[in-house]
Amino acid sequence: MEPRLTLAGLDDPRLSEAVGALERGRIVMFPSLPFALQRGEEAFLTTEVFSGKSKNVSFDPHTGKTGGTKLEGENLARMAAMIARYSAFAQDVIGRVAPGYVPHLDLRRTSFRPGPVDTRVMSKRKDDRRLHVDAFPSNPNQGRRILRVFTNVHPAGLERVWEIANDDFETYAAKMAKGLKPRPDSGWRRALGLTKGRRTAYDSLMLQLHDNAKLDDAWQAAEPKMRLGFPPGATWLVYTDGVLHAALSGQHAFEQTFYLPLEGMVEASRAPVRALERLTGQPLL
């Protein structure tokens, strides 16, 4: 199956296929759905905005707080306003692509990513150039889906390049089943401030699957994969908790994260938590 559903725009007659494609583990891509920068905002397309403590600039759409940057004063306010506009842009895209999701969505952080992907030096566990599914140690999502919107805003034509694994989530999880152990906690991590919610058995398994993929050199080399390019002006949507993906190269992009509870899905049986429950034979939430 082609891993990407490519649509001409938000008026494409196949737009009605987008939700089904997303829930079946495909990427929905609009090659020409740009996020327009305003005059002077090109100045923020530089790694000089970073604080040195983060690989991205993060923005909380609820509070307006911006992190990961050393900018202050007027420059910080202008960059925050730019990222806030992207958050609104991404919300509008979701509203057009998946209006049935909107009442259920939990709006999470927005990220601005002006740094180059292919020159980062980091541990295997943190290296997003290695195939993985998303799972967050400090932010247990407790079975909710991780739906993300990305847009490439590179000013000089550089594609953002991903690889997608041949295996779907359930096939990958079955391959990695040996040694997986659900390790829920009673809430002690949250009480100590280590997580922002209780880590369920599902969250424990997802973290193991994330780490096992990134740390397994043999699997990384042997797994059949397809390379996908996203040109400047492209916007794409994907469930990053269910699609094994790697970001190989590119620079200057925005991303908006949403959480979606299972009751918001059209086919909740396709959610990773349901796949893992089938695999383990036990409830995980």
N, C-alpha and C positions, 0 to 999 in steps of 0.2 A: 504494500500500500504506500502510495506517495505520502511522505511524512508532513507535507505542507499543503494546505488549501490556500491557493492564491486567488485573491479577489481584486477586481479592478477598482473598487471603491465601495463606499457605504451605500451606494444605490445598486450594487451588483445584484442581479436576480438570484444568485446563489447564496446571498447573505443568510437565507433561512437555513442553510446547511452548516453554518459556522458553529453553533452550539454542539451539534452532534459530532462534528469534527474535533472540537476541543475535548469533549468528554471521551472520545475514542483515542486520545493521545496524539492528535495531530496539532501542528502549528497553523494558526490562521494568520496569513500575511497579506498586507496591503502594500504593494510596491511603491505606490505613490499616495501616501497619506501623511504629509509632512507636518511637523510642529514648527511653526514659524517663529524664529527669534526676532525680537524687536531691535530697533536701531541701538547699537552700542553693546548689545548683549554678546556679540561675538568675542568680546574681550574676556569673557568668562570661560572660553574654550581653551583652557590652559591648565596644566597641572599646578601652576602657581597658586591656585585657589585652595589647595589642600592644606590641612593643618599638619600633615606628616604622621598622623595617628590613624588614618583610615584610607581605604582604597577608593571610597566614594564620598560624595557629599550627600548627607541624608536630610530629609525635610519631613516634619510632622504636619500633615494638612490640617489636623485638629487644633494644634497650638501655635503653628507658625514657627516653631523652633527649628533651627538649622544646626547641624553638627558636621564635623569632619572638615571644617574650613577655617582658615586663619583670617578671612576677611572680616572687617568691622565696619561700623557706621553705615554710611550711605551705600557703599559697595555691597555690603552684606544684605542690606534691605533690598537692593535692586536684584541681586542674585536670588534671594528668597522669593521675590515676586515672580521671577522667571520660572522657578521650579513650581510655585503654586499654580501658575498658568498651565504648566504641563500636567499637573494633577487634575485640573479641571478638564483639560483636553482628553486625558485617558479615561476619566469618568464618562465623558460624552461618548467616546468610542464604545465603551462597554454598554452604555445605554442603548446605542444603536445596534450593536452586534447581538447582545444578549439581554433584551429588556426584562425577561423573566427573572434574571439574576438580581436585578437592581434592589428589590425590597429586602433581599437576604444578605447583600454584600457588606463586609466589614472593611472599610477603607483603612489601609495601613500606610506605611511610610513611602515616600517618593524618594528616588535617588537620581542624582546627577552624576554622570560618569565621564568626565573629560580625560581620564587617564588612559594610556595605551594598555590593551589587554595582554599583549604578547611579550612584554618586557618585565612583568612583575616577577619578583623573586619571593617565593613563599613556600611553606611546607606543602607536602602532597595533600594533606587534609584540607588545606585552605585554597588550593590551586584549582580555580574554576576552569582551567584548560583541560582538566581531566573529567571524563564522563561521570555524571552524578545525578541524583535526584535531590531536590532541596529539602533540607531539614535543619532546624535552627536550635542549637543547644539551649540558648537562653529564652527562646520564645516558643514553647510547646504550642502546637496548633490544634491538638486534641481532636484529630480527625477531619478538621476543616481543610478544604482544598486551598492550594496556593496558586492563585491566578495572577499572571503578570502581563503588563502591557509594556512594550519596549518601542523606542523610536530612535533611529540613527540620524544624528544631526551633523555629521562630519561635513565641514565646508568645502573639502577638496576632493570629494568623490570616493573616499575609502569605505569599502564594504565592512560590515561587521560579520565575521565568519564564525559559524557554529558547526559542531558535529552532533549528529543525533544517532543514538544506538539503534541497531536493528531490532533488538529485543523490546517488547512492550514491558510495562511495569511488572505484570504478573509473571511473565516468563523469567525476567531477571530475578525477581524475588525468589522464585522456585529454585533457580540455580544457586542462589546464595543462602538457601534455607538452612543448610548445615551450620550449626554453631549459633544461629540466631536465638536469642533468649529474651522474651518480654521482661523488662525490668521496670515496672511502674514504681513511682514513689508516692508516699502518703501526703505529700505537700511540703516536705521538709526543705526542698530546694527553694521553693517560693518563700517560705518563712525566713530563710537565710539570705534572701535577695539574689539567689543564683539564677532563678528563672522568673518569668513574668506570669507563670501559671503552673498548675500541677502537670508533671510529666506523666502521661498515661503509658500503658503498655504499648500502644500504637506509636507514640512519640519515641519511645525507647527503640523499637524495631526500626523506625525510619532513620534514626541517627546511626544505627548499626549498618543499615543498607547504604547510607551516604558515605560513611567512612570505609566500609568494605570495598565499595566501588573505587574510591579514590586511591586507596592504598594497595590495590591488587594490580601490580604491573602486568602480570600475565593476562589477566582478563582485559585490561585496558588495551593491550596490544592485539589480542585475538578477537575481540568483539567486532563483528561487522558493523560498519557505521557509514553514514552519508553526510557529506559536507554541504552546508547551506550558506548562501551569501545573502545579506540584507543590505541593500544599497542605501545611501543617504536619501532621506525622504520616506523611507519605508517604516511602517508601523506593524508590529506583530504581537499576537497574543498566544499564550501557552500556559498550560498547567505544569509548572516546573516541579511539582511534587510527584508527577506521574510520568514525565518524559525524561529519559536519560539524555542529558545534554552536556555539552562542553562549549565554552566560549573561547575560540582560538585566537582571534585577532580583531582589531578594530579600535576605534577611539571616538569619543564624543557621542554620548547617548544619554537618553533619559529612560527611567523605568518607574512604573507604579505597581505596587503590590496590593492585592485584595485577598481577603479570606472569604471563602464561601462555605457555609455549613451544608451538610449532606442534603438537608431538606430543600435547599435551593437548586440542586441539580435536577436535570431531566431524568438521568439514569444513574441513581446513586450506587447501583451495583458495580459501576465502573470505577468508583473511588478507590484509592490505594488501601484505605482501611478495610474495605470489604474484601479486596483481594487478599490481604494479609490474614483476615479472619478465616477465609476459605482455606488458606494454606496452613494455618496453625490449628484450625478447628476450635477456636475459642474466641469469645468477645474480647475486644481490645480497648474499649472506651469505658 
